């Protein structure tokens, strides 16, 4: 898991901080999602799909060129300590729970690398809700309506630029 966390955190810096060499290769909308292909100094790094929720909340799925994936969730009501890390349990609908690590990229944004699992990919594509329980914090959930389209687009995006 540490390897996945390191890989996704390295790439996450591109879309969070907008590094000096960061660039958007392509951006388009599909349904309620905005899909982007991102590069660093001209080298493809990842594709992201971002969906907006009410009240300033958003969900971003990311898939790297190495097929490492994760989810970043933004909620303006959160107040995480930037850079803090902790355990998180997550699951889809009534499926089995998975344990992982979460990192606060900002006071209102958590990044959670997701398990390298085709089963999880299919659960998210077909699910209704994804639930999260971060260590020492209240649990929360997100709707997965339309996520199948976003994940299909992520795979197509990575195949196109990889």
C-alpha positions in Angstrom: 0.0 0.0 0.0 2.9 2.4 0.7 4.0 2.0 -2.9 0.6 3.0 -4.2 0.3 5.9 -1.8 3.7 7.2 -2.9 2.9 6.8 -6.6 -0.4 8.5 -6.4 0.8 11.3 -4.1 3.6 12.1 -6.5 1.1 12.4 -9.4 -1.5 14.1 -7.2 0.9 17.1 -6.7 0.4 17.9 -10.4 -3.3 18.5 -10.2 -3.4 19.9 -6.7 -0.5 22.4 -6.9 -0.4 22.9 -10.6 3.4 22.3 -10.7 5.6 24.5 -13.0 5.6 21.9 -15.8 2.1 20.7 -15.3 -0.2 20.9 -18.3 -3.6 19.7 -19.4 -3.3 17.7 -22.6 -7.1 17.4 -23.1 -10.2 18.4 -21.2 -13.8 17.4 -22.1 -17.1 16.8 -20.4 -19.1 13.6 -20.4 -22.4 13.5 -18.5 -21.8 15.3 -15.2 -18.0 14.6 -15.3 -15.1 16.7 -16.5 -12.3 14.4 -17.8 -8.7 15.6 -18.1 -5.5 14.1 -19.4 -2.5 15.7 -17.5 1.2 15.9 -18.2 4.3 17.1 -16.5 6.9 18.8 -18.7 5.2 17.1 -21.7 5.2 13.6 -20.3 1.7 12.1 -19.7 1.1 11.4 -16.0 -2.6 10.7 -15.4 -6.2 11.2 -16.3 -8.8 12.5 -13.9 -12.6 12.6 -13.8 -14.2 15.3 -11.6 -17.8 15.4 -10.6 -19.3 18.4 -8.7 -21.7 17.9 -5.8 -23.8 20.6 -4.1 -22.4 23.1 -1.6 -18.9 23.1 -3.2 -18.2 19.4 -2.6 -16.5 17.4 -5.4 -15.2 13.9 -6.2 -12.2 13.3 -8.4 -11.2 9.9 -9.6 -7.6 9.6 -10.9 -5.8 6.9 -12.9 -2.1 7.2 -13.5 -0.1 6.1 -16.5 1.0 3.1 -14.3 -2.6 2.2 -13.7 -2.6 3.3 -10.0 -5.8 4.9 -9.1 -7.4 6.8 -6.3 -10.1 9.2 -5.3 -9.8 12.8 -4.0 -12.8 14.1 -2.1 -13.3 17.8 -1.4 -15.8 19.0 1.2 -15.8 22.7 2.3 -17.0 21.7 5.8 -13.9 19.6 6.6 -10.9 20.9 8.5 -8.1 18.4 8.1 -4.5 19.2 9.0 -2.7 19.6 5.6 -0.4 16.7 5.0 -1.8 14.5 7.8 -2.3 10.8 7.0 -4.3 8.1 8.6 -6.2 4.9 8.1 -9.5 4.7 6.3 -12.0 2.0 5.7 -14.1 2.2 2.6 -16.8 0.1 0.9 -19.4 0.2 -1.8 -23.1 -0.5 -0.9 -23.1 -3.8 1.2 -19.9 -5.2 -0.3 -16.9 -6.0 1.8 -14.8 -3.3 3.5 -11.3 -2.4 2.5 -8.6 -0.7 4.5 -6.4 1.9 3.1 -4.6 5.2 3.9 -5.9 8.7 3.4 -3.9 11.9 3.2 -5.1 15.5 3.6 -4.0 17.4 0.5 -5.7 20.5 2.0 -7.9 21.4 4.9 -10.9 20.4 2.8 -9.5 17.6 0.5 -8.7 14.0 1.2 -6.8 11.7 -1.2 -7.4 8.0 -0.9 -5.4 5.6 -3.0 -7.7 2.7 -4.0 -6.9 -1.0 -4.0 -5.5 -2.5 -7.1 -8.5 -4.6 -7.8 -10.7 -5.2 -10.8 -13.4 -6.3 -8.3 -13.4 -2.8 -6.7 -13.4 -1.1 -10.1 -16.6 -3.1 -11.0 -18.2 -2.5 -7.6 -17.7 1.3 -8.0 -19.0 1.2 -11.6 -22.1 -0.7 -10.5 -22.7 0.7 -7.0 -25.0 3.3 -5.6 -23.0 4.7 -2.6 -19.4 4.6 -1.5 -18.8 4.8 2.2 -15.7 6.1 4.1 -14.7 5.9 7.7 -11.4 7.8 8.3 -9.6 7.1 11.6 -10.6 9.6 14.2 -13.3 11.3 12.1 -17.0 10.9 11.3 -17.8 8.7 8.4 -19.3 10.0 5.2 -20.5 8.7 1.8 -20.8 9.8 -1.8 -23.2 8.8 -4.5 -21.9 6.8 -7.4 -24.6 7.8 -9.9 -22.9 8.2 -13.3 -19.5 6.9 -12.0 -19.5 4.1 -14.5 -19.2 6.6 -17.4 -16.4 8.4 -15.6 -14.4 5.2 -15.0 -14.9 4.1 -18.5 -13.6 7.5 -19.7 -10.6 7.3 -17.4 -9.6 3.9 -18.8 -10.0 5.2 -22.4 -8.0 8.4 -21.6 -5.1 6.5 -20.1 -5.1 4.0 -23.1 -5.0 7.0 -25.5 -2.1 8.8 -23.9 0.0 5.9 -22.4 
